[in-house]
Amino acid sequence: MNGITFQQIEDLNAEEAAQMQRYVNNRLTTKRMAEGQRKEELGEIEDERED
């Protein structure tokens, strides 16, 4: 197999899976932050209406 060991393939697969998990977590964090900011902005708008 062109000098690649099964262990190297497993290591690459594990690293790829870890990278994908970090990507997903970063996307979720970004999405949550954006949603929180929107809710905060909406809350500020609602607060201004009450005054």
HTML snippet that shows the backbone in 3Dmol.js (N, CA, C, O; Angstrom):
<script src="https://3Dmol.org/build/3Dmol-min.js"></script>
<div id="view" style="width:600px;height:400px;position:relative"></div>
<script>
const pdb = `
ATOM      1  N   MET A   1       0.833  -1.197   0.000  1.00  0.00           N
ATOM      2  CA  MET A   1       0.000   0.000   0.000  1.00  0.00           C
ATOM      3  C   MET A   1       0.868   1.247   0.000  1.00  0.00           C
ATOM      4  O   MET A   1       0.683   2.135   0.832  1.00  0.00           O
ATOM      5  N   ASN A   2       1.793   1.317  -0.909  1.00  0.00           N
ATOM      6  CA  ASN A   2       2.650   2.489  -1.079  1.00  0.00           C
ATOM      7  C   ASN A   2       3.364   2.914   0.192  1.00  0.00           C
ATOM      8  O   ASN A   2       3.631   4.101   0.378  1.00  0.00           O
ATOM      9  N   GLY A   3       3.677   1.978   1.062  1.00  0.00           N
ATOM     10  CA  GLY A   3       4.439   2.300   2.257  1.00  0.00           C
ATOM     11  C   GLY A   3       3.645   2.958   3.366  1.00  0.00           C
ATOM     12  O   GLY A   3       4.232   3.419   4.345  1.00  0.00           O
ATOM     13  N   ILE A   4       2.329   3.015   3.245  1.00  0.00           N
ATOM     14  CA  ILE A   4       1.495   3.601   4.293  1.00  0.00           C
ATOM     15  C   ILE A   4       0.974   2.466   5.169  1.00  0.00           C
ATOM     16  O   ILE A   4       0.432   1.482   4.666  1.00  0.00           O
ATOM     17  N   THR A   5       1.140   2.609   6.459  1.00  0.00           N
ATOM     18  CA  THR A   5       0.685   1.557   7.367  1.00  0.00           C
ATOM     19  C   THR A   5      -0.768   1.785   7.766  1.00  0.00           C
ATOM     20  O   THR A   5      -1.299   2.892   7.672  1.00  0.00           O
ATOM     21  N   PHE A   6      -1.386   0.708   8.209  1.00  0.00           N
ATOM     22  CA  PHE A   6      -2.762   0.796   8.686  1.00  0.00           C
ATOM     23  C   PHE A   6      -2.862   1.780   9.850  1.00  0.00           C
ATOM     24  O   PHE A   6      -3.842   2.516   9.962  1.00  0.00           O
ATOM     25  N   GLN A   7      -1.859   1.792  10.707  1.00  0.00           N
ATOM     26  CA  GLN A   7      -1.854   2.711  11.853  1.00  0.00           C
ATOM     27  C   GLN A   7      -1.835   4.163  11.386  1.00  0.00           C
ATOM     28  O   GLN A   7      -2.510   5.012  11.969  1.00  0.00           O
ATOM     29  N   GLN A   8      -1.064   4.453  10.337  1.00  0.00           N
ATOM     30  CA  GLN A   8      -1.027   5.819   9.812  1.00  0.00           C
ATOM     31  C   GLN A   8      -2.398   6.228   9.273  1.00  0.00           C
ATOM     32  O   GLN A   8      -2.826   7.370   9.441  1.00  0.00           O
ATOM     33  N   ILE A   9      -3.075   5.291   8.628  1.00  0.00           N
ATOM     34  CA  ILE A   9      -4.418   5.579   8.113  1.00  0.00           C
ATOM     35  C   ILE A   9      -5.367   5.857   9.272  1.00  0.00           C
ATOM     36  O   ILE A   9      -6.152   6.803   9.220  1.00  0.00           O
ATOM     37  N   GLU A  10      -5.297   5.036  10.317  1.00  0.00           N
ATOM     38  CA  GLU A  10      -6.145   5.263  11.494  1.00  0.00           C
ATOM     39  C   GLU A  10      -5.854   6.620  12.125  1.00  0.00           C
ATOM     40  O   GLU A  10      -6.773   7.336  12.522  1.00  0.00           O
ATOM     41  N   ASP A  11      -4.577   6.968  12.217  1.00  0.00           N
ATOM     42  CA  ASP A  11      -4.198   8.258  12.798  1.00  0.00           C
ATOM     43  C   ASP A  11      -4.749   9.413  11.967  1.00  0.00           C
ATOM     44  O   ASP A  11      -5.258  10.392  12.514  1.00  0.00           O
ATOM     45  N   LEU A  12      -4.645   9.295  10.645  1.00  0.00           N
ATOM     46  CA  LEU A  12      -5.172  10.343   9.767  1.00  0.00           C
ATOM     47  C   LEU A  12      -6.685  10.452   9.907  1.00  0.00           C
ATOM     48  O   LEU A  12      -7.229  11.555   9.952  1.00  0.00           O
ATOM     49  N   ASN A  13      -7.363   9.311   9.974  1.00  0.00           N
ATOM     50  CA  ASN A  13      -8.819   9.327  10.136  1.00  0.00           C
ATOM     51  C   ASN A  13      -9.212   9.983  11.453  1.00  0.00           C
ATOM     52  O   ASN A  13     -10.172  10.751  11.504  1.00  0.00           O
ATOM     53  N   ALA A  14      -8.472   9.683  12.520  1.00  0.00           N
ATOM     54  CA  ALA A  14      -8.769  10.276  13.821  1.00  0.00           C
ATOM     55  C   ALA A  14      -8.545  11.785  13.784  1.00  0.00           C
ATOM     56  O   ALA A  14      -9.339  12.544  14.338  1.00  0.00           O
ATOM     57  N   GLU A  15      -7.473  12.219  13.137  1.00  0.00           N
ATOM     58  CA  GLU A  15      -7.190  13.655  13.051  1.00  0.00           C
ATOM     59  C   GLU A  15      -8.247  14.356  12.204  1.00  0.00           C
ATOM     60  O   GLU A  15      -8.691  15.453  12.543  1.00  0.00           O
ATOM     61  N   GLU A  16      -8.650  13.720  11.098  1.00  0.00           N
ATOM     62  CA  GLU A  16      -9.690  14.304  10.256  1.00  0.00           C
ATOM     63  C   GLU A  16     -11.007  14.422  11.028  1.00  0.00           C
ATOM     64  O   GLU A  16     -11.699  15.435  10.923  1.00  0.00           O
ATOM     65  N   ALA A  17     -11.349  13.403  11.792  1.00  0.00           N
ATOM     66  CA  ALA A  17     -12.569  13.441  12.595  1.00  0.00           C
ATOM     67  C   ALA A  17     -12.487  14.557  13.639  1.00  0.00           C
ATOM     68  O   ALA A  17     -13.469  15.259  13.879  1.00  0.00           O
ATOM     69  N   ALA A  18     -11.323  14.719  14.251  1.00  0.00           N
ATOM     70  CA  ALA A  18     -11.142  15.777  15.248  1.00  0.00           C
ATOM     71  C   ALA A  18     -11.275  17.153  14.598  1.00  0.00           C
ATOM     72  O   ALA A  18     -11.876  18.060  15.174  1.00  0.00           O
ATOM     73  N   GLN A  19     -10.717  17.304  13.402  1.00  0.00           N
ATOM     74  CA  GLN A  19     -10.826  18.587  12.701  1.00  0.00           C
ATOM     75  C   GLN A  19     -12.281  18.890  12.354  1.00  0.00           C
ATOM     76  O   GLN A  19     -12.736  20.025  12.494  1.00  0.00           O
ATOM     77  N   MET A  20     -13.004  17.874  11.902  1.00  0.00           N
ATOM     78  CA  MET A  20     -14.413  18.072  11.568  1.00  0.00           C
ATOM     79  C   MET A  20     -15.208  18.460  12.812  1.00  0.00           C
ATOM     80  O   MET A  20     -16.079  19.328  12.747  1.00  0.00           O
ATOM     81  N   GLN A  21     -14.910  17.818  13.946  1.00  0.00           N
ATOM     82  CA  GLN A  21     -15.617  18.136  15.186  1.00  0.00           C
ATOM     83  C   GLN A  21     -15.328  19.569  15.624  1.00  0.00           C
ATOM     84  O   GLN A  21     -16.228  20.276  16.078  1.00  0.00           O
ATOM     85  N   ARG A  22     -14.061  20.000  15.487  1.00  0.00           N
ATOM     86  CA  ARG A  22     -13.719  21.387  15.833  1.00  0.00           C
ATOM     87  C   ARG A  22     -14.452  22.360  14.920  1.00  0.00           C
ATOM     88  O   ARG A  22     -14.939  23.395  15.376  1.00  0.00           O
ATOM     89  N   TYR A  23     -14.534  22.032  13.623  1.00  0.00           N
ATOM     90  CA  TYR A  23     -15.226  22.888  12.669  1.00  0.00           C
ATOM     91  C   TYR A  23     -16.702  23.031  13.051  1.00  0.00           C
ATOM     92  O   TYR A  23     -17.245  24.135  13.080  1.00  0.00           O
ATOM     93  N   VAL A  24     -17.340  21.891  13.346  1.00  0.00           N
ATOM     94  CA  VAL A  24     -18.758  21.912  13.721  1.00  0.00           C
ATOM     95  C   VAL A  24     -18.953  22.713  15.003  1.00  0.00           C
ATOM     96  O   VAL A  24     -19.869  23.531  15.089  1.00  0.00           O
ATOM     97  N   ASN A  25     -18.102  22.485  15.996  1.00  0.00           N
ATOM     98  CA  ASN A  25     -18.213  23.218  17.261  1.00  0.00           C
ATOM     99  C   ASN A  25     -18.033  24.711  17.047  1.00  0.00           C
ATOM    100  O   ASN A  25     -18.757  25.511  17.639  1.00  0.00           O
ATOM    101  N   ASN A  26     -17.074  25.098  16.206  1.00  0.00           N
ATOM    102  CA  ASN A  26     -16.844  26.518  15.928  1.00  0.00           C
ATOM    103  C   ASN A  26     -18.046  27.130  15.223  1.00  0.00           C
ATOM    104  O   ASN A  26     -18.438  28.257  15.525  1.00  0.00           O
ATOM    105  N   ARG A  27     -18.635  26.389  14.281  1.00  0.00           N
ATOM    106  CA  ARG A  27     -19.812  26.894  13.568  1.00  0.00           C
ATOM    107  C   ARG A  27     -20.983  27.074  14.538  1.00  0.00           C
ATOM    108  O   ARG A  27     -21.699  28.073  14.478  1.00  0.00           O
ATOM    109  N   LEU A  28     -21.173  26.088  15.438  1.00  0.00           N
ATOM    110  CA  LEU A  28     -22.260  26.193  16.409  1.00  0.00           C
ATOM    111  C   LEU A  28     -22.037  27.363  17.352  1.00  0.00           C
ATOM    112  O   LEU A  28     -22.978  28.085  17.681  1.00  0.00           O
ATOM    113  N   THR A  29     -20.798  27.555  17.788  1.00  0.00           N
ATOM    114  CA  THR A  29     -20.478  28.667  18.684  1.00  0.00           C
ATOM    115  C   THR A  29     -20.757  29.992  17.986  1.00  0.00           C
ATOM    116  O   THR A  29     -21.346  30.897  18.577  1.00  0.00           O
ATOM    117  N   THR A  30     -20.336  30.107  16.735  1.00  0.00           N
ATOM    118  CA  THR A  30     -20.566  31.328  15.964  1.00  0.00           C
ATOM    119  C   THR A  30     -22.062  31.579  15.808  1.00  0.00           C
ATOM    120  O   THR A  30     -22.530  32.708  15.951  1.00  0.00           O
ATOM    121  N   LYS A  31     -22.807  30.514  15.514  1.00  0.00           N
ATOM    122  CA  LYS A  31     -24.255  30.645  15.334  1.00  0.00           C
ATOM    123  C   LYS A  31     -24.919  31.077  16.641  1.00  0.00           C
ATOM    124  O   LYS A  31     -25.778  31.959  16.638  1.00  0.00           O
ATOM    125  N   ARG A  32     -24.529  30.464  17.749  1.00  0.00           N
ATOM    126  CA  ARG A  32     -25.111  30.824  19.051  1.00  0.00           C
ATOM    127  C   ARG A  32     -24.793  32.271  19.410  1.00  0.00           C
ATOM    128  O   ARG A  32     -25.643  32.990  19.936  1.00  0.00           O
ATOM    129  N   MET A  33     -23.563  32.691  19.123  1.00  0.00           N
ATOM    130  CA  MET A  33     -23.179  34.073  19.431  1.00  0.00           C
ATOM    131  C   MET A  33     -24.020  35.042  18.608  1.00  0.00           C
ATOM    132  O   MET A  33     -24.474  36.065  19.123  1.00  0.00           O
ATOM    133  N   ALA A  34     -24.230  34.724  17.330  1.00  0.00           N
ATOM    134  CA  ALA A  34     -25.029  35.589  16.468  1.00  0.00           C
ATOM    135  C   ALA A  34     -26.477  35.634  16.954  1.00  0.00           C
ATOM    136  O   ALA A  34     -27.095  36.698  16.977  1.00  0.00           O
ATOM    137  N   GLU A  35     -27.016  34.479  17.341  1.00  0.00           N
ATOM    138  CA  GLU A  35     -28.391  34.448  17.851  1.00  0.00           C
ATOM    139  C   GLU A  35     -28.503  35.242  19.152  1.00  0.00           C
ATOM    140  O   GLU A  35     -29.475  35.969  19.357  1.00  0.00           O
ATOM    141  N   GLY A  36     -27.515  35.103  20.021  1.00  0.00           N
ATOM    142  CA  GLY A  36     -27.515  35.851  21.274  1.00  0.00           C
ATOM    143  C   GLY A  36     -27.457  37.342  21.027  1.00  0.00           C
ATOM    144  O   GLY A  36     -28.124  38.121  21.709  1.00  0.00           O
ATOM    145  N   GLN A  37     -26.656  37.738  20.049  1.00  0.00           N
ATOM    146  CA  GLN A  37     -26.541  39.161  19.733  1.00  0.00           C
ATOM    147  C   GLN A  37     -27.869  39.684  19.190  1.00  0.00           C
ATOM    148  O   GLN A  37     -28.304  40.778  19.549  1.00  0.00           O
ATOM    149  N   ARG A  38     -28.514  38.894  18.320  1.00  0.00           N
ATOM    150  CA  ARG A  38     -29.813  39.318  17.785  1.00  0.00           C
ATOM    151  C   ARG A  38     -30.846  39.442  18.904  1.00  0.00           C
ATOM    152  O   ARG A  38     -31.610  40.406  18.948  1.00  0.00           O
ATOM    153  N   LYS A  39     -30.863  38.459  19.808  1.00  0.00           N
ATOM    154  CA  LYS A  39     -31.816  38.514  20.925  1.00  0.00           C
ATOM    155  C   LYS A  39     -31.537  39.729  21.799  1.00  0.00           C
ATOM    156  O   LYS A  39     -32.458  40.396  22.270  1.00  0.00           O
ATOM    157  N   GLU A  40     -30.256  40.007  22.008  1.00  0.00           N
ATOM    158  CA  GLU A  40     -29.883  41.169  22.811  1.00  0.00           C
ATOM    159  C   GLU A  40     -30.351  42.448  22.136  1.00  0.00           C
ATOM    160  O   GLU A  40     -30.881  43.344  22.794  1.00  0.00           O
ATOM    161  N   GLU A  41     -30.153  42.538  20.809  1.00  0.00           N
ATOM    162  CA  GLU A  41     -30.590  43.726  20.080  1.00  0.00           C
ATOM    163  C   GLU A  41     -32.111  43.853  20.132  1.00  0.00           C
ATOM    164  O   GLU A  41     -32.638  44.951  20.309  1.00  0.00           O
ATOM    165  N   LEU A  42     -32.815  42.735  19.978  1.00  0.00           N
ATOM    166  CA  LEU A  42     -34.275  42.779  20.056  1.00  0.00           C
ATOM    167  C   LEU A  42     -34.723  43.189  21.450  1.00  0.00           C
ATOM    168  O   LEU A  42     -35.680  43.948  21.602  1.00  0.00           O
ATOM    169  N   GLY A  43     -34.034  42.689  22.463  1.00  0.00           N
ATOM    170  CA  GLY A  43     -34.354  43.063  23.840  1.00  0.00           C
ATOM    171  C   GLY A  43     -34.172  44.542  24.061  1.00  0.00           C
ATOM    172  O   GLY A  43     -34.977  45.176  24.743  1.00  0.00           O
ATOM    173  N   GLU A  44     -33.111  45.104  23.486  1.00  0.00           N
ATOM    174  CA  GLU A  44     -32.864  46.542  23.622  1.00  0.00           C
ATOM    175  C   GLU A  44     -33.959  47.334  22.927  1.00  0.00           C
ATOM    176  O   GLU A  44     -34.386  48.375  23.426  1.00  0.00           O
ATOM    177  N   ILE A  45     -34.415  46.848  21.780  1.00  0.00           N
ATOM    178  CA  ILE A  45     -35.487  47.531  21.058  1.00  0.00           C
ATOM    179  C   ILE A  45     -36.767  47.491  21.883  1.00  0.00           C
ATOM    180  O   ILE A  45     -37.468  48.497  21.995  1.00  0.00           O
ATOM    181  N   GLU A  46     -37.077  46.308  22.473  1.00  0.00           N
ATOM    182  CA  GLU A  46     -38.273  46.184  23.304  1.00  0.00           C
ATOM    183  C   GLU A  46     -38.182  47.087  24.527  1.00  0.00           C
ATOM    184  O   GLU A  46     -39.181  47.682  24.931  1.00  0.00           O
ATOM    185  N   ASP A  47     -36.985  47.197  25.126  1.00  0.00           N
ATOM    186  CA  ASP A  47     -36.801  48.066  26.285  1.00  0.00           C
ATOM    187  C   ASP A  47     -37.088  49.517  25.921  1.00  0.00           C
ATOM    188  O   ASP A  47     -37.685  50.249  26.711  1.00  0.00           O
ATOM    189  N   GLU A  48     -36.665  49.941  24.724  1.00  0.00           N
ATOM    190  CA  GLU A  48     -36.881  51.316  24.302  1.00  0.00           C
ATOM    191  C   GLU A  48     -38.368  51.589  24.105  1.00  0.00           C
ATOM    192  O   GLU A  48     -38.830  52.695  24.384  1.00  0.00           O
ATOM    193  N   ARG A  49     -39.121  50.606  23.631  1.00  0.00           N
ATOM    194  CA  ARG A  49     -40.558  50.777  23.415  1.00  0.00           C
ATOM    195  C   ARG A  49     -41.292  50.965  24.733  1.00  0.00           C
ATOM    196  O   ARG A  49     -42.285  51.690  24.796  1.00  0.00           O
ATOM    197  N   GLU A  50     -40.808  50.315  25.784  1.00  0.00           N
ATOM    198  CA  GLU A  50     -41.468  50.400  27.086  1.00  0.00           C
ATOM    199  C   GLU A  50     -41.302  51.774  27.725  1.00  0.00           C
ATOM    200  O   GLU A  50     -42.123  52.168  28.553  1.00  0.00           O
ATOM    201  N   ASP A  51     -40.261  52.504  27.358  1.00  0.00           N
ATOM    202  CA  ASP A  51     -39.989  53.817  27.967  1.00  0.00           C
ATOM    203  C   ASP A  51     -40.989  54.864  27.565  1.00  0.00           C
ATOM    204  O   ASP A  51     -40.889  56.012  27.997  1.00  0.00           O
TER     205      ASP A  51
END
`;
const viewer = $3Dmol.createViewer("view");
viewer.addModel(pdb, "pdb");
viewer.setStyle({}, {cartoon: {color: "spectrum"}});
viewer.zoomTo();
viewer.render();
</script>
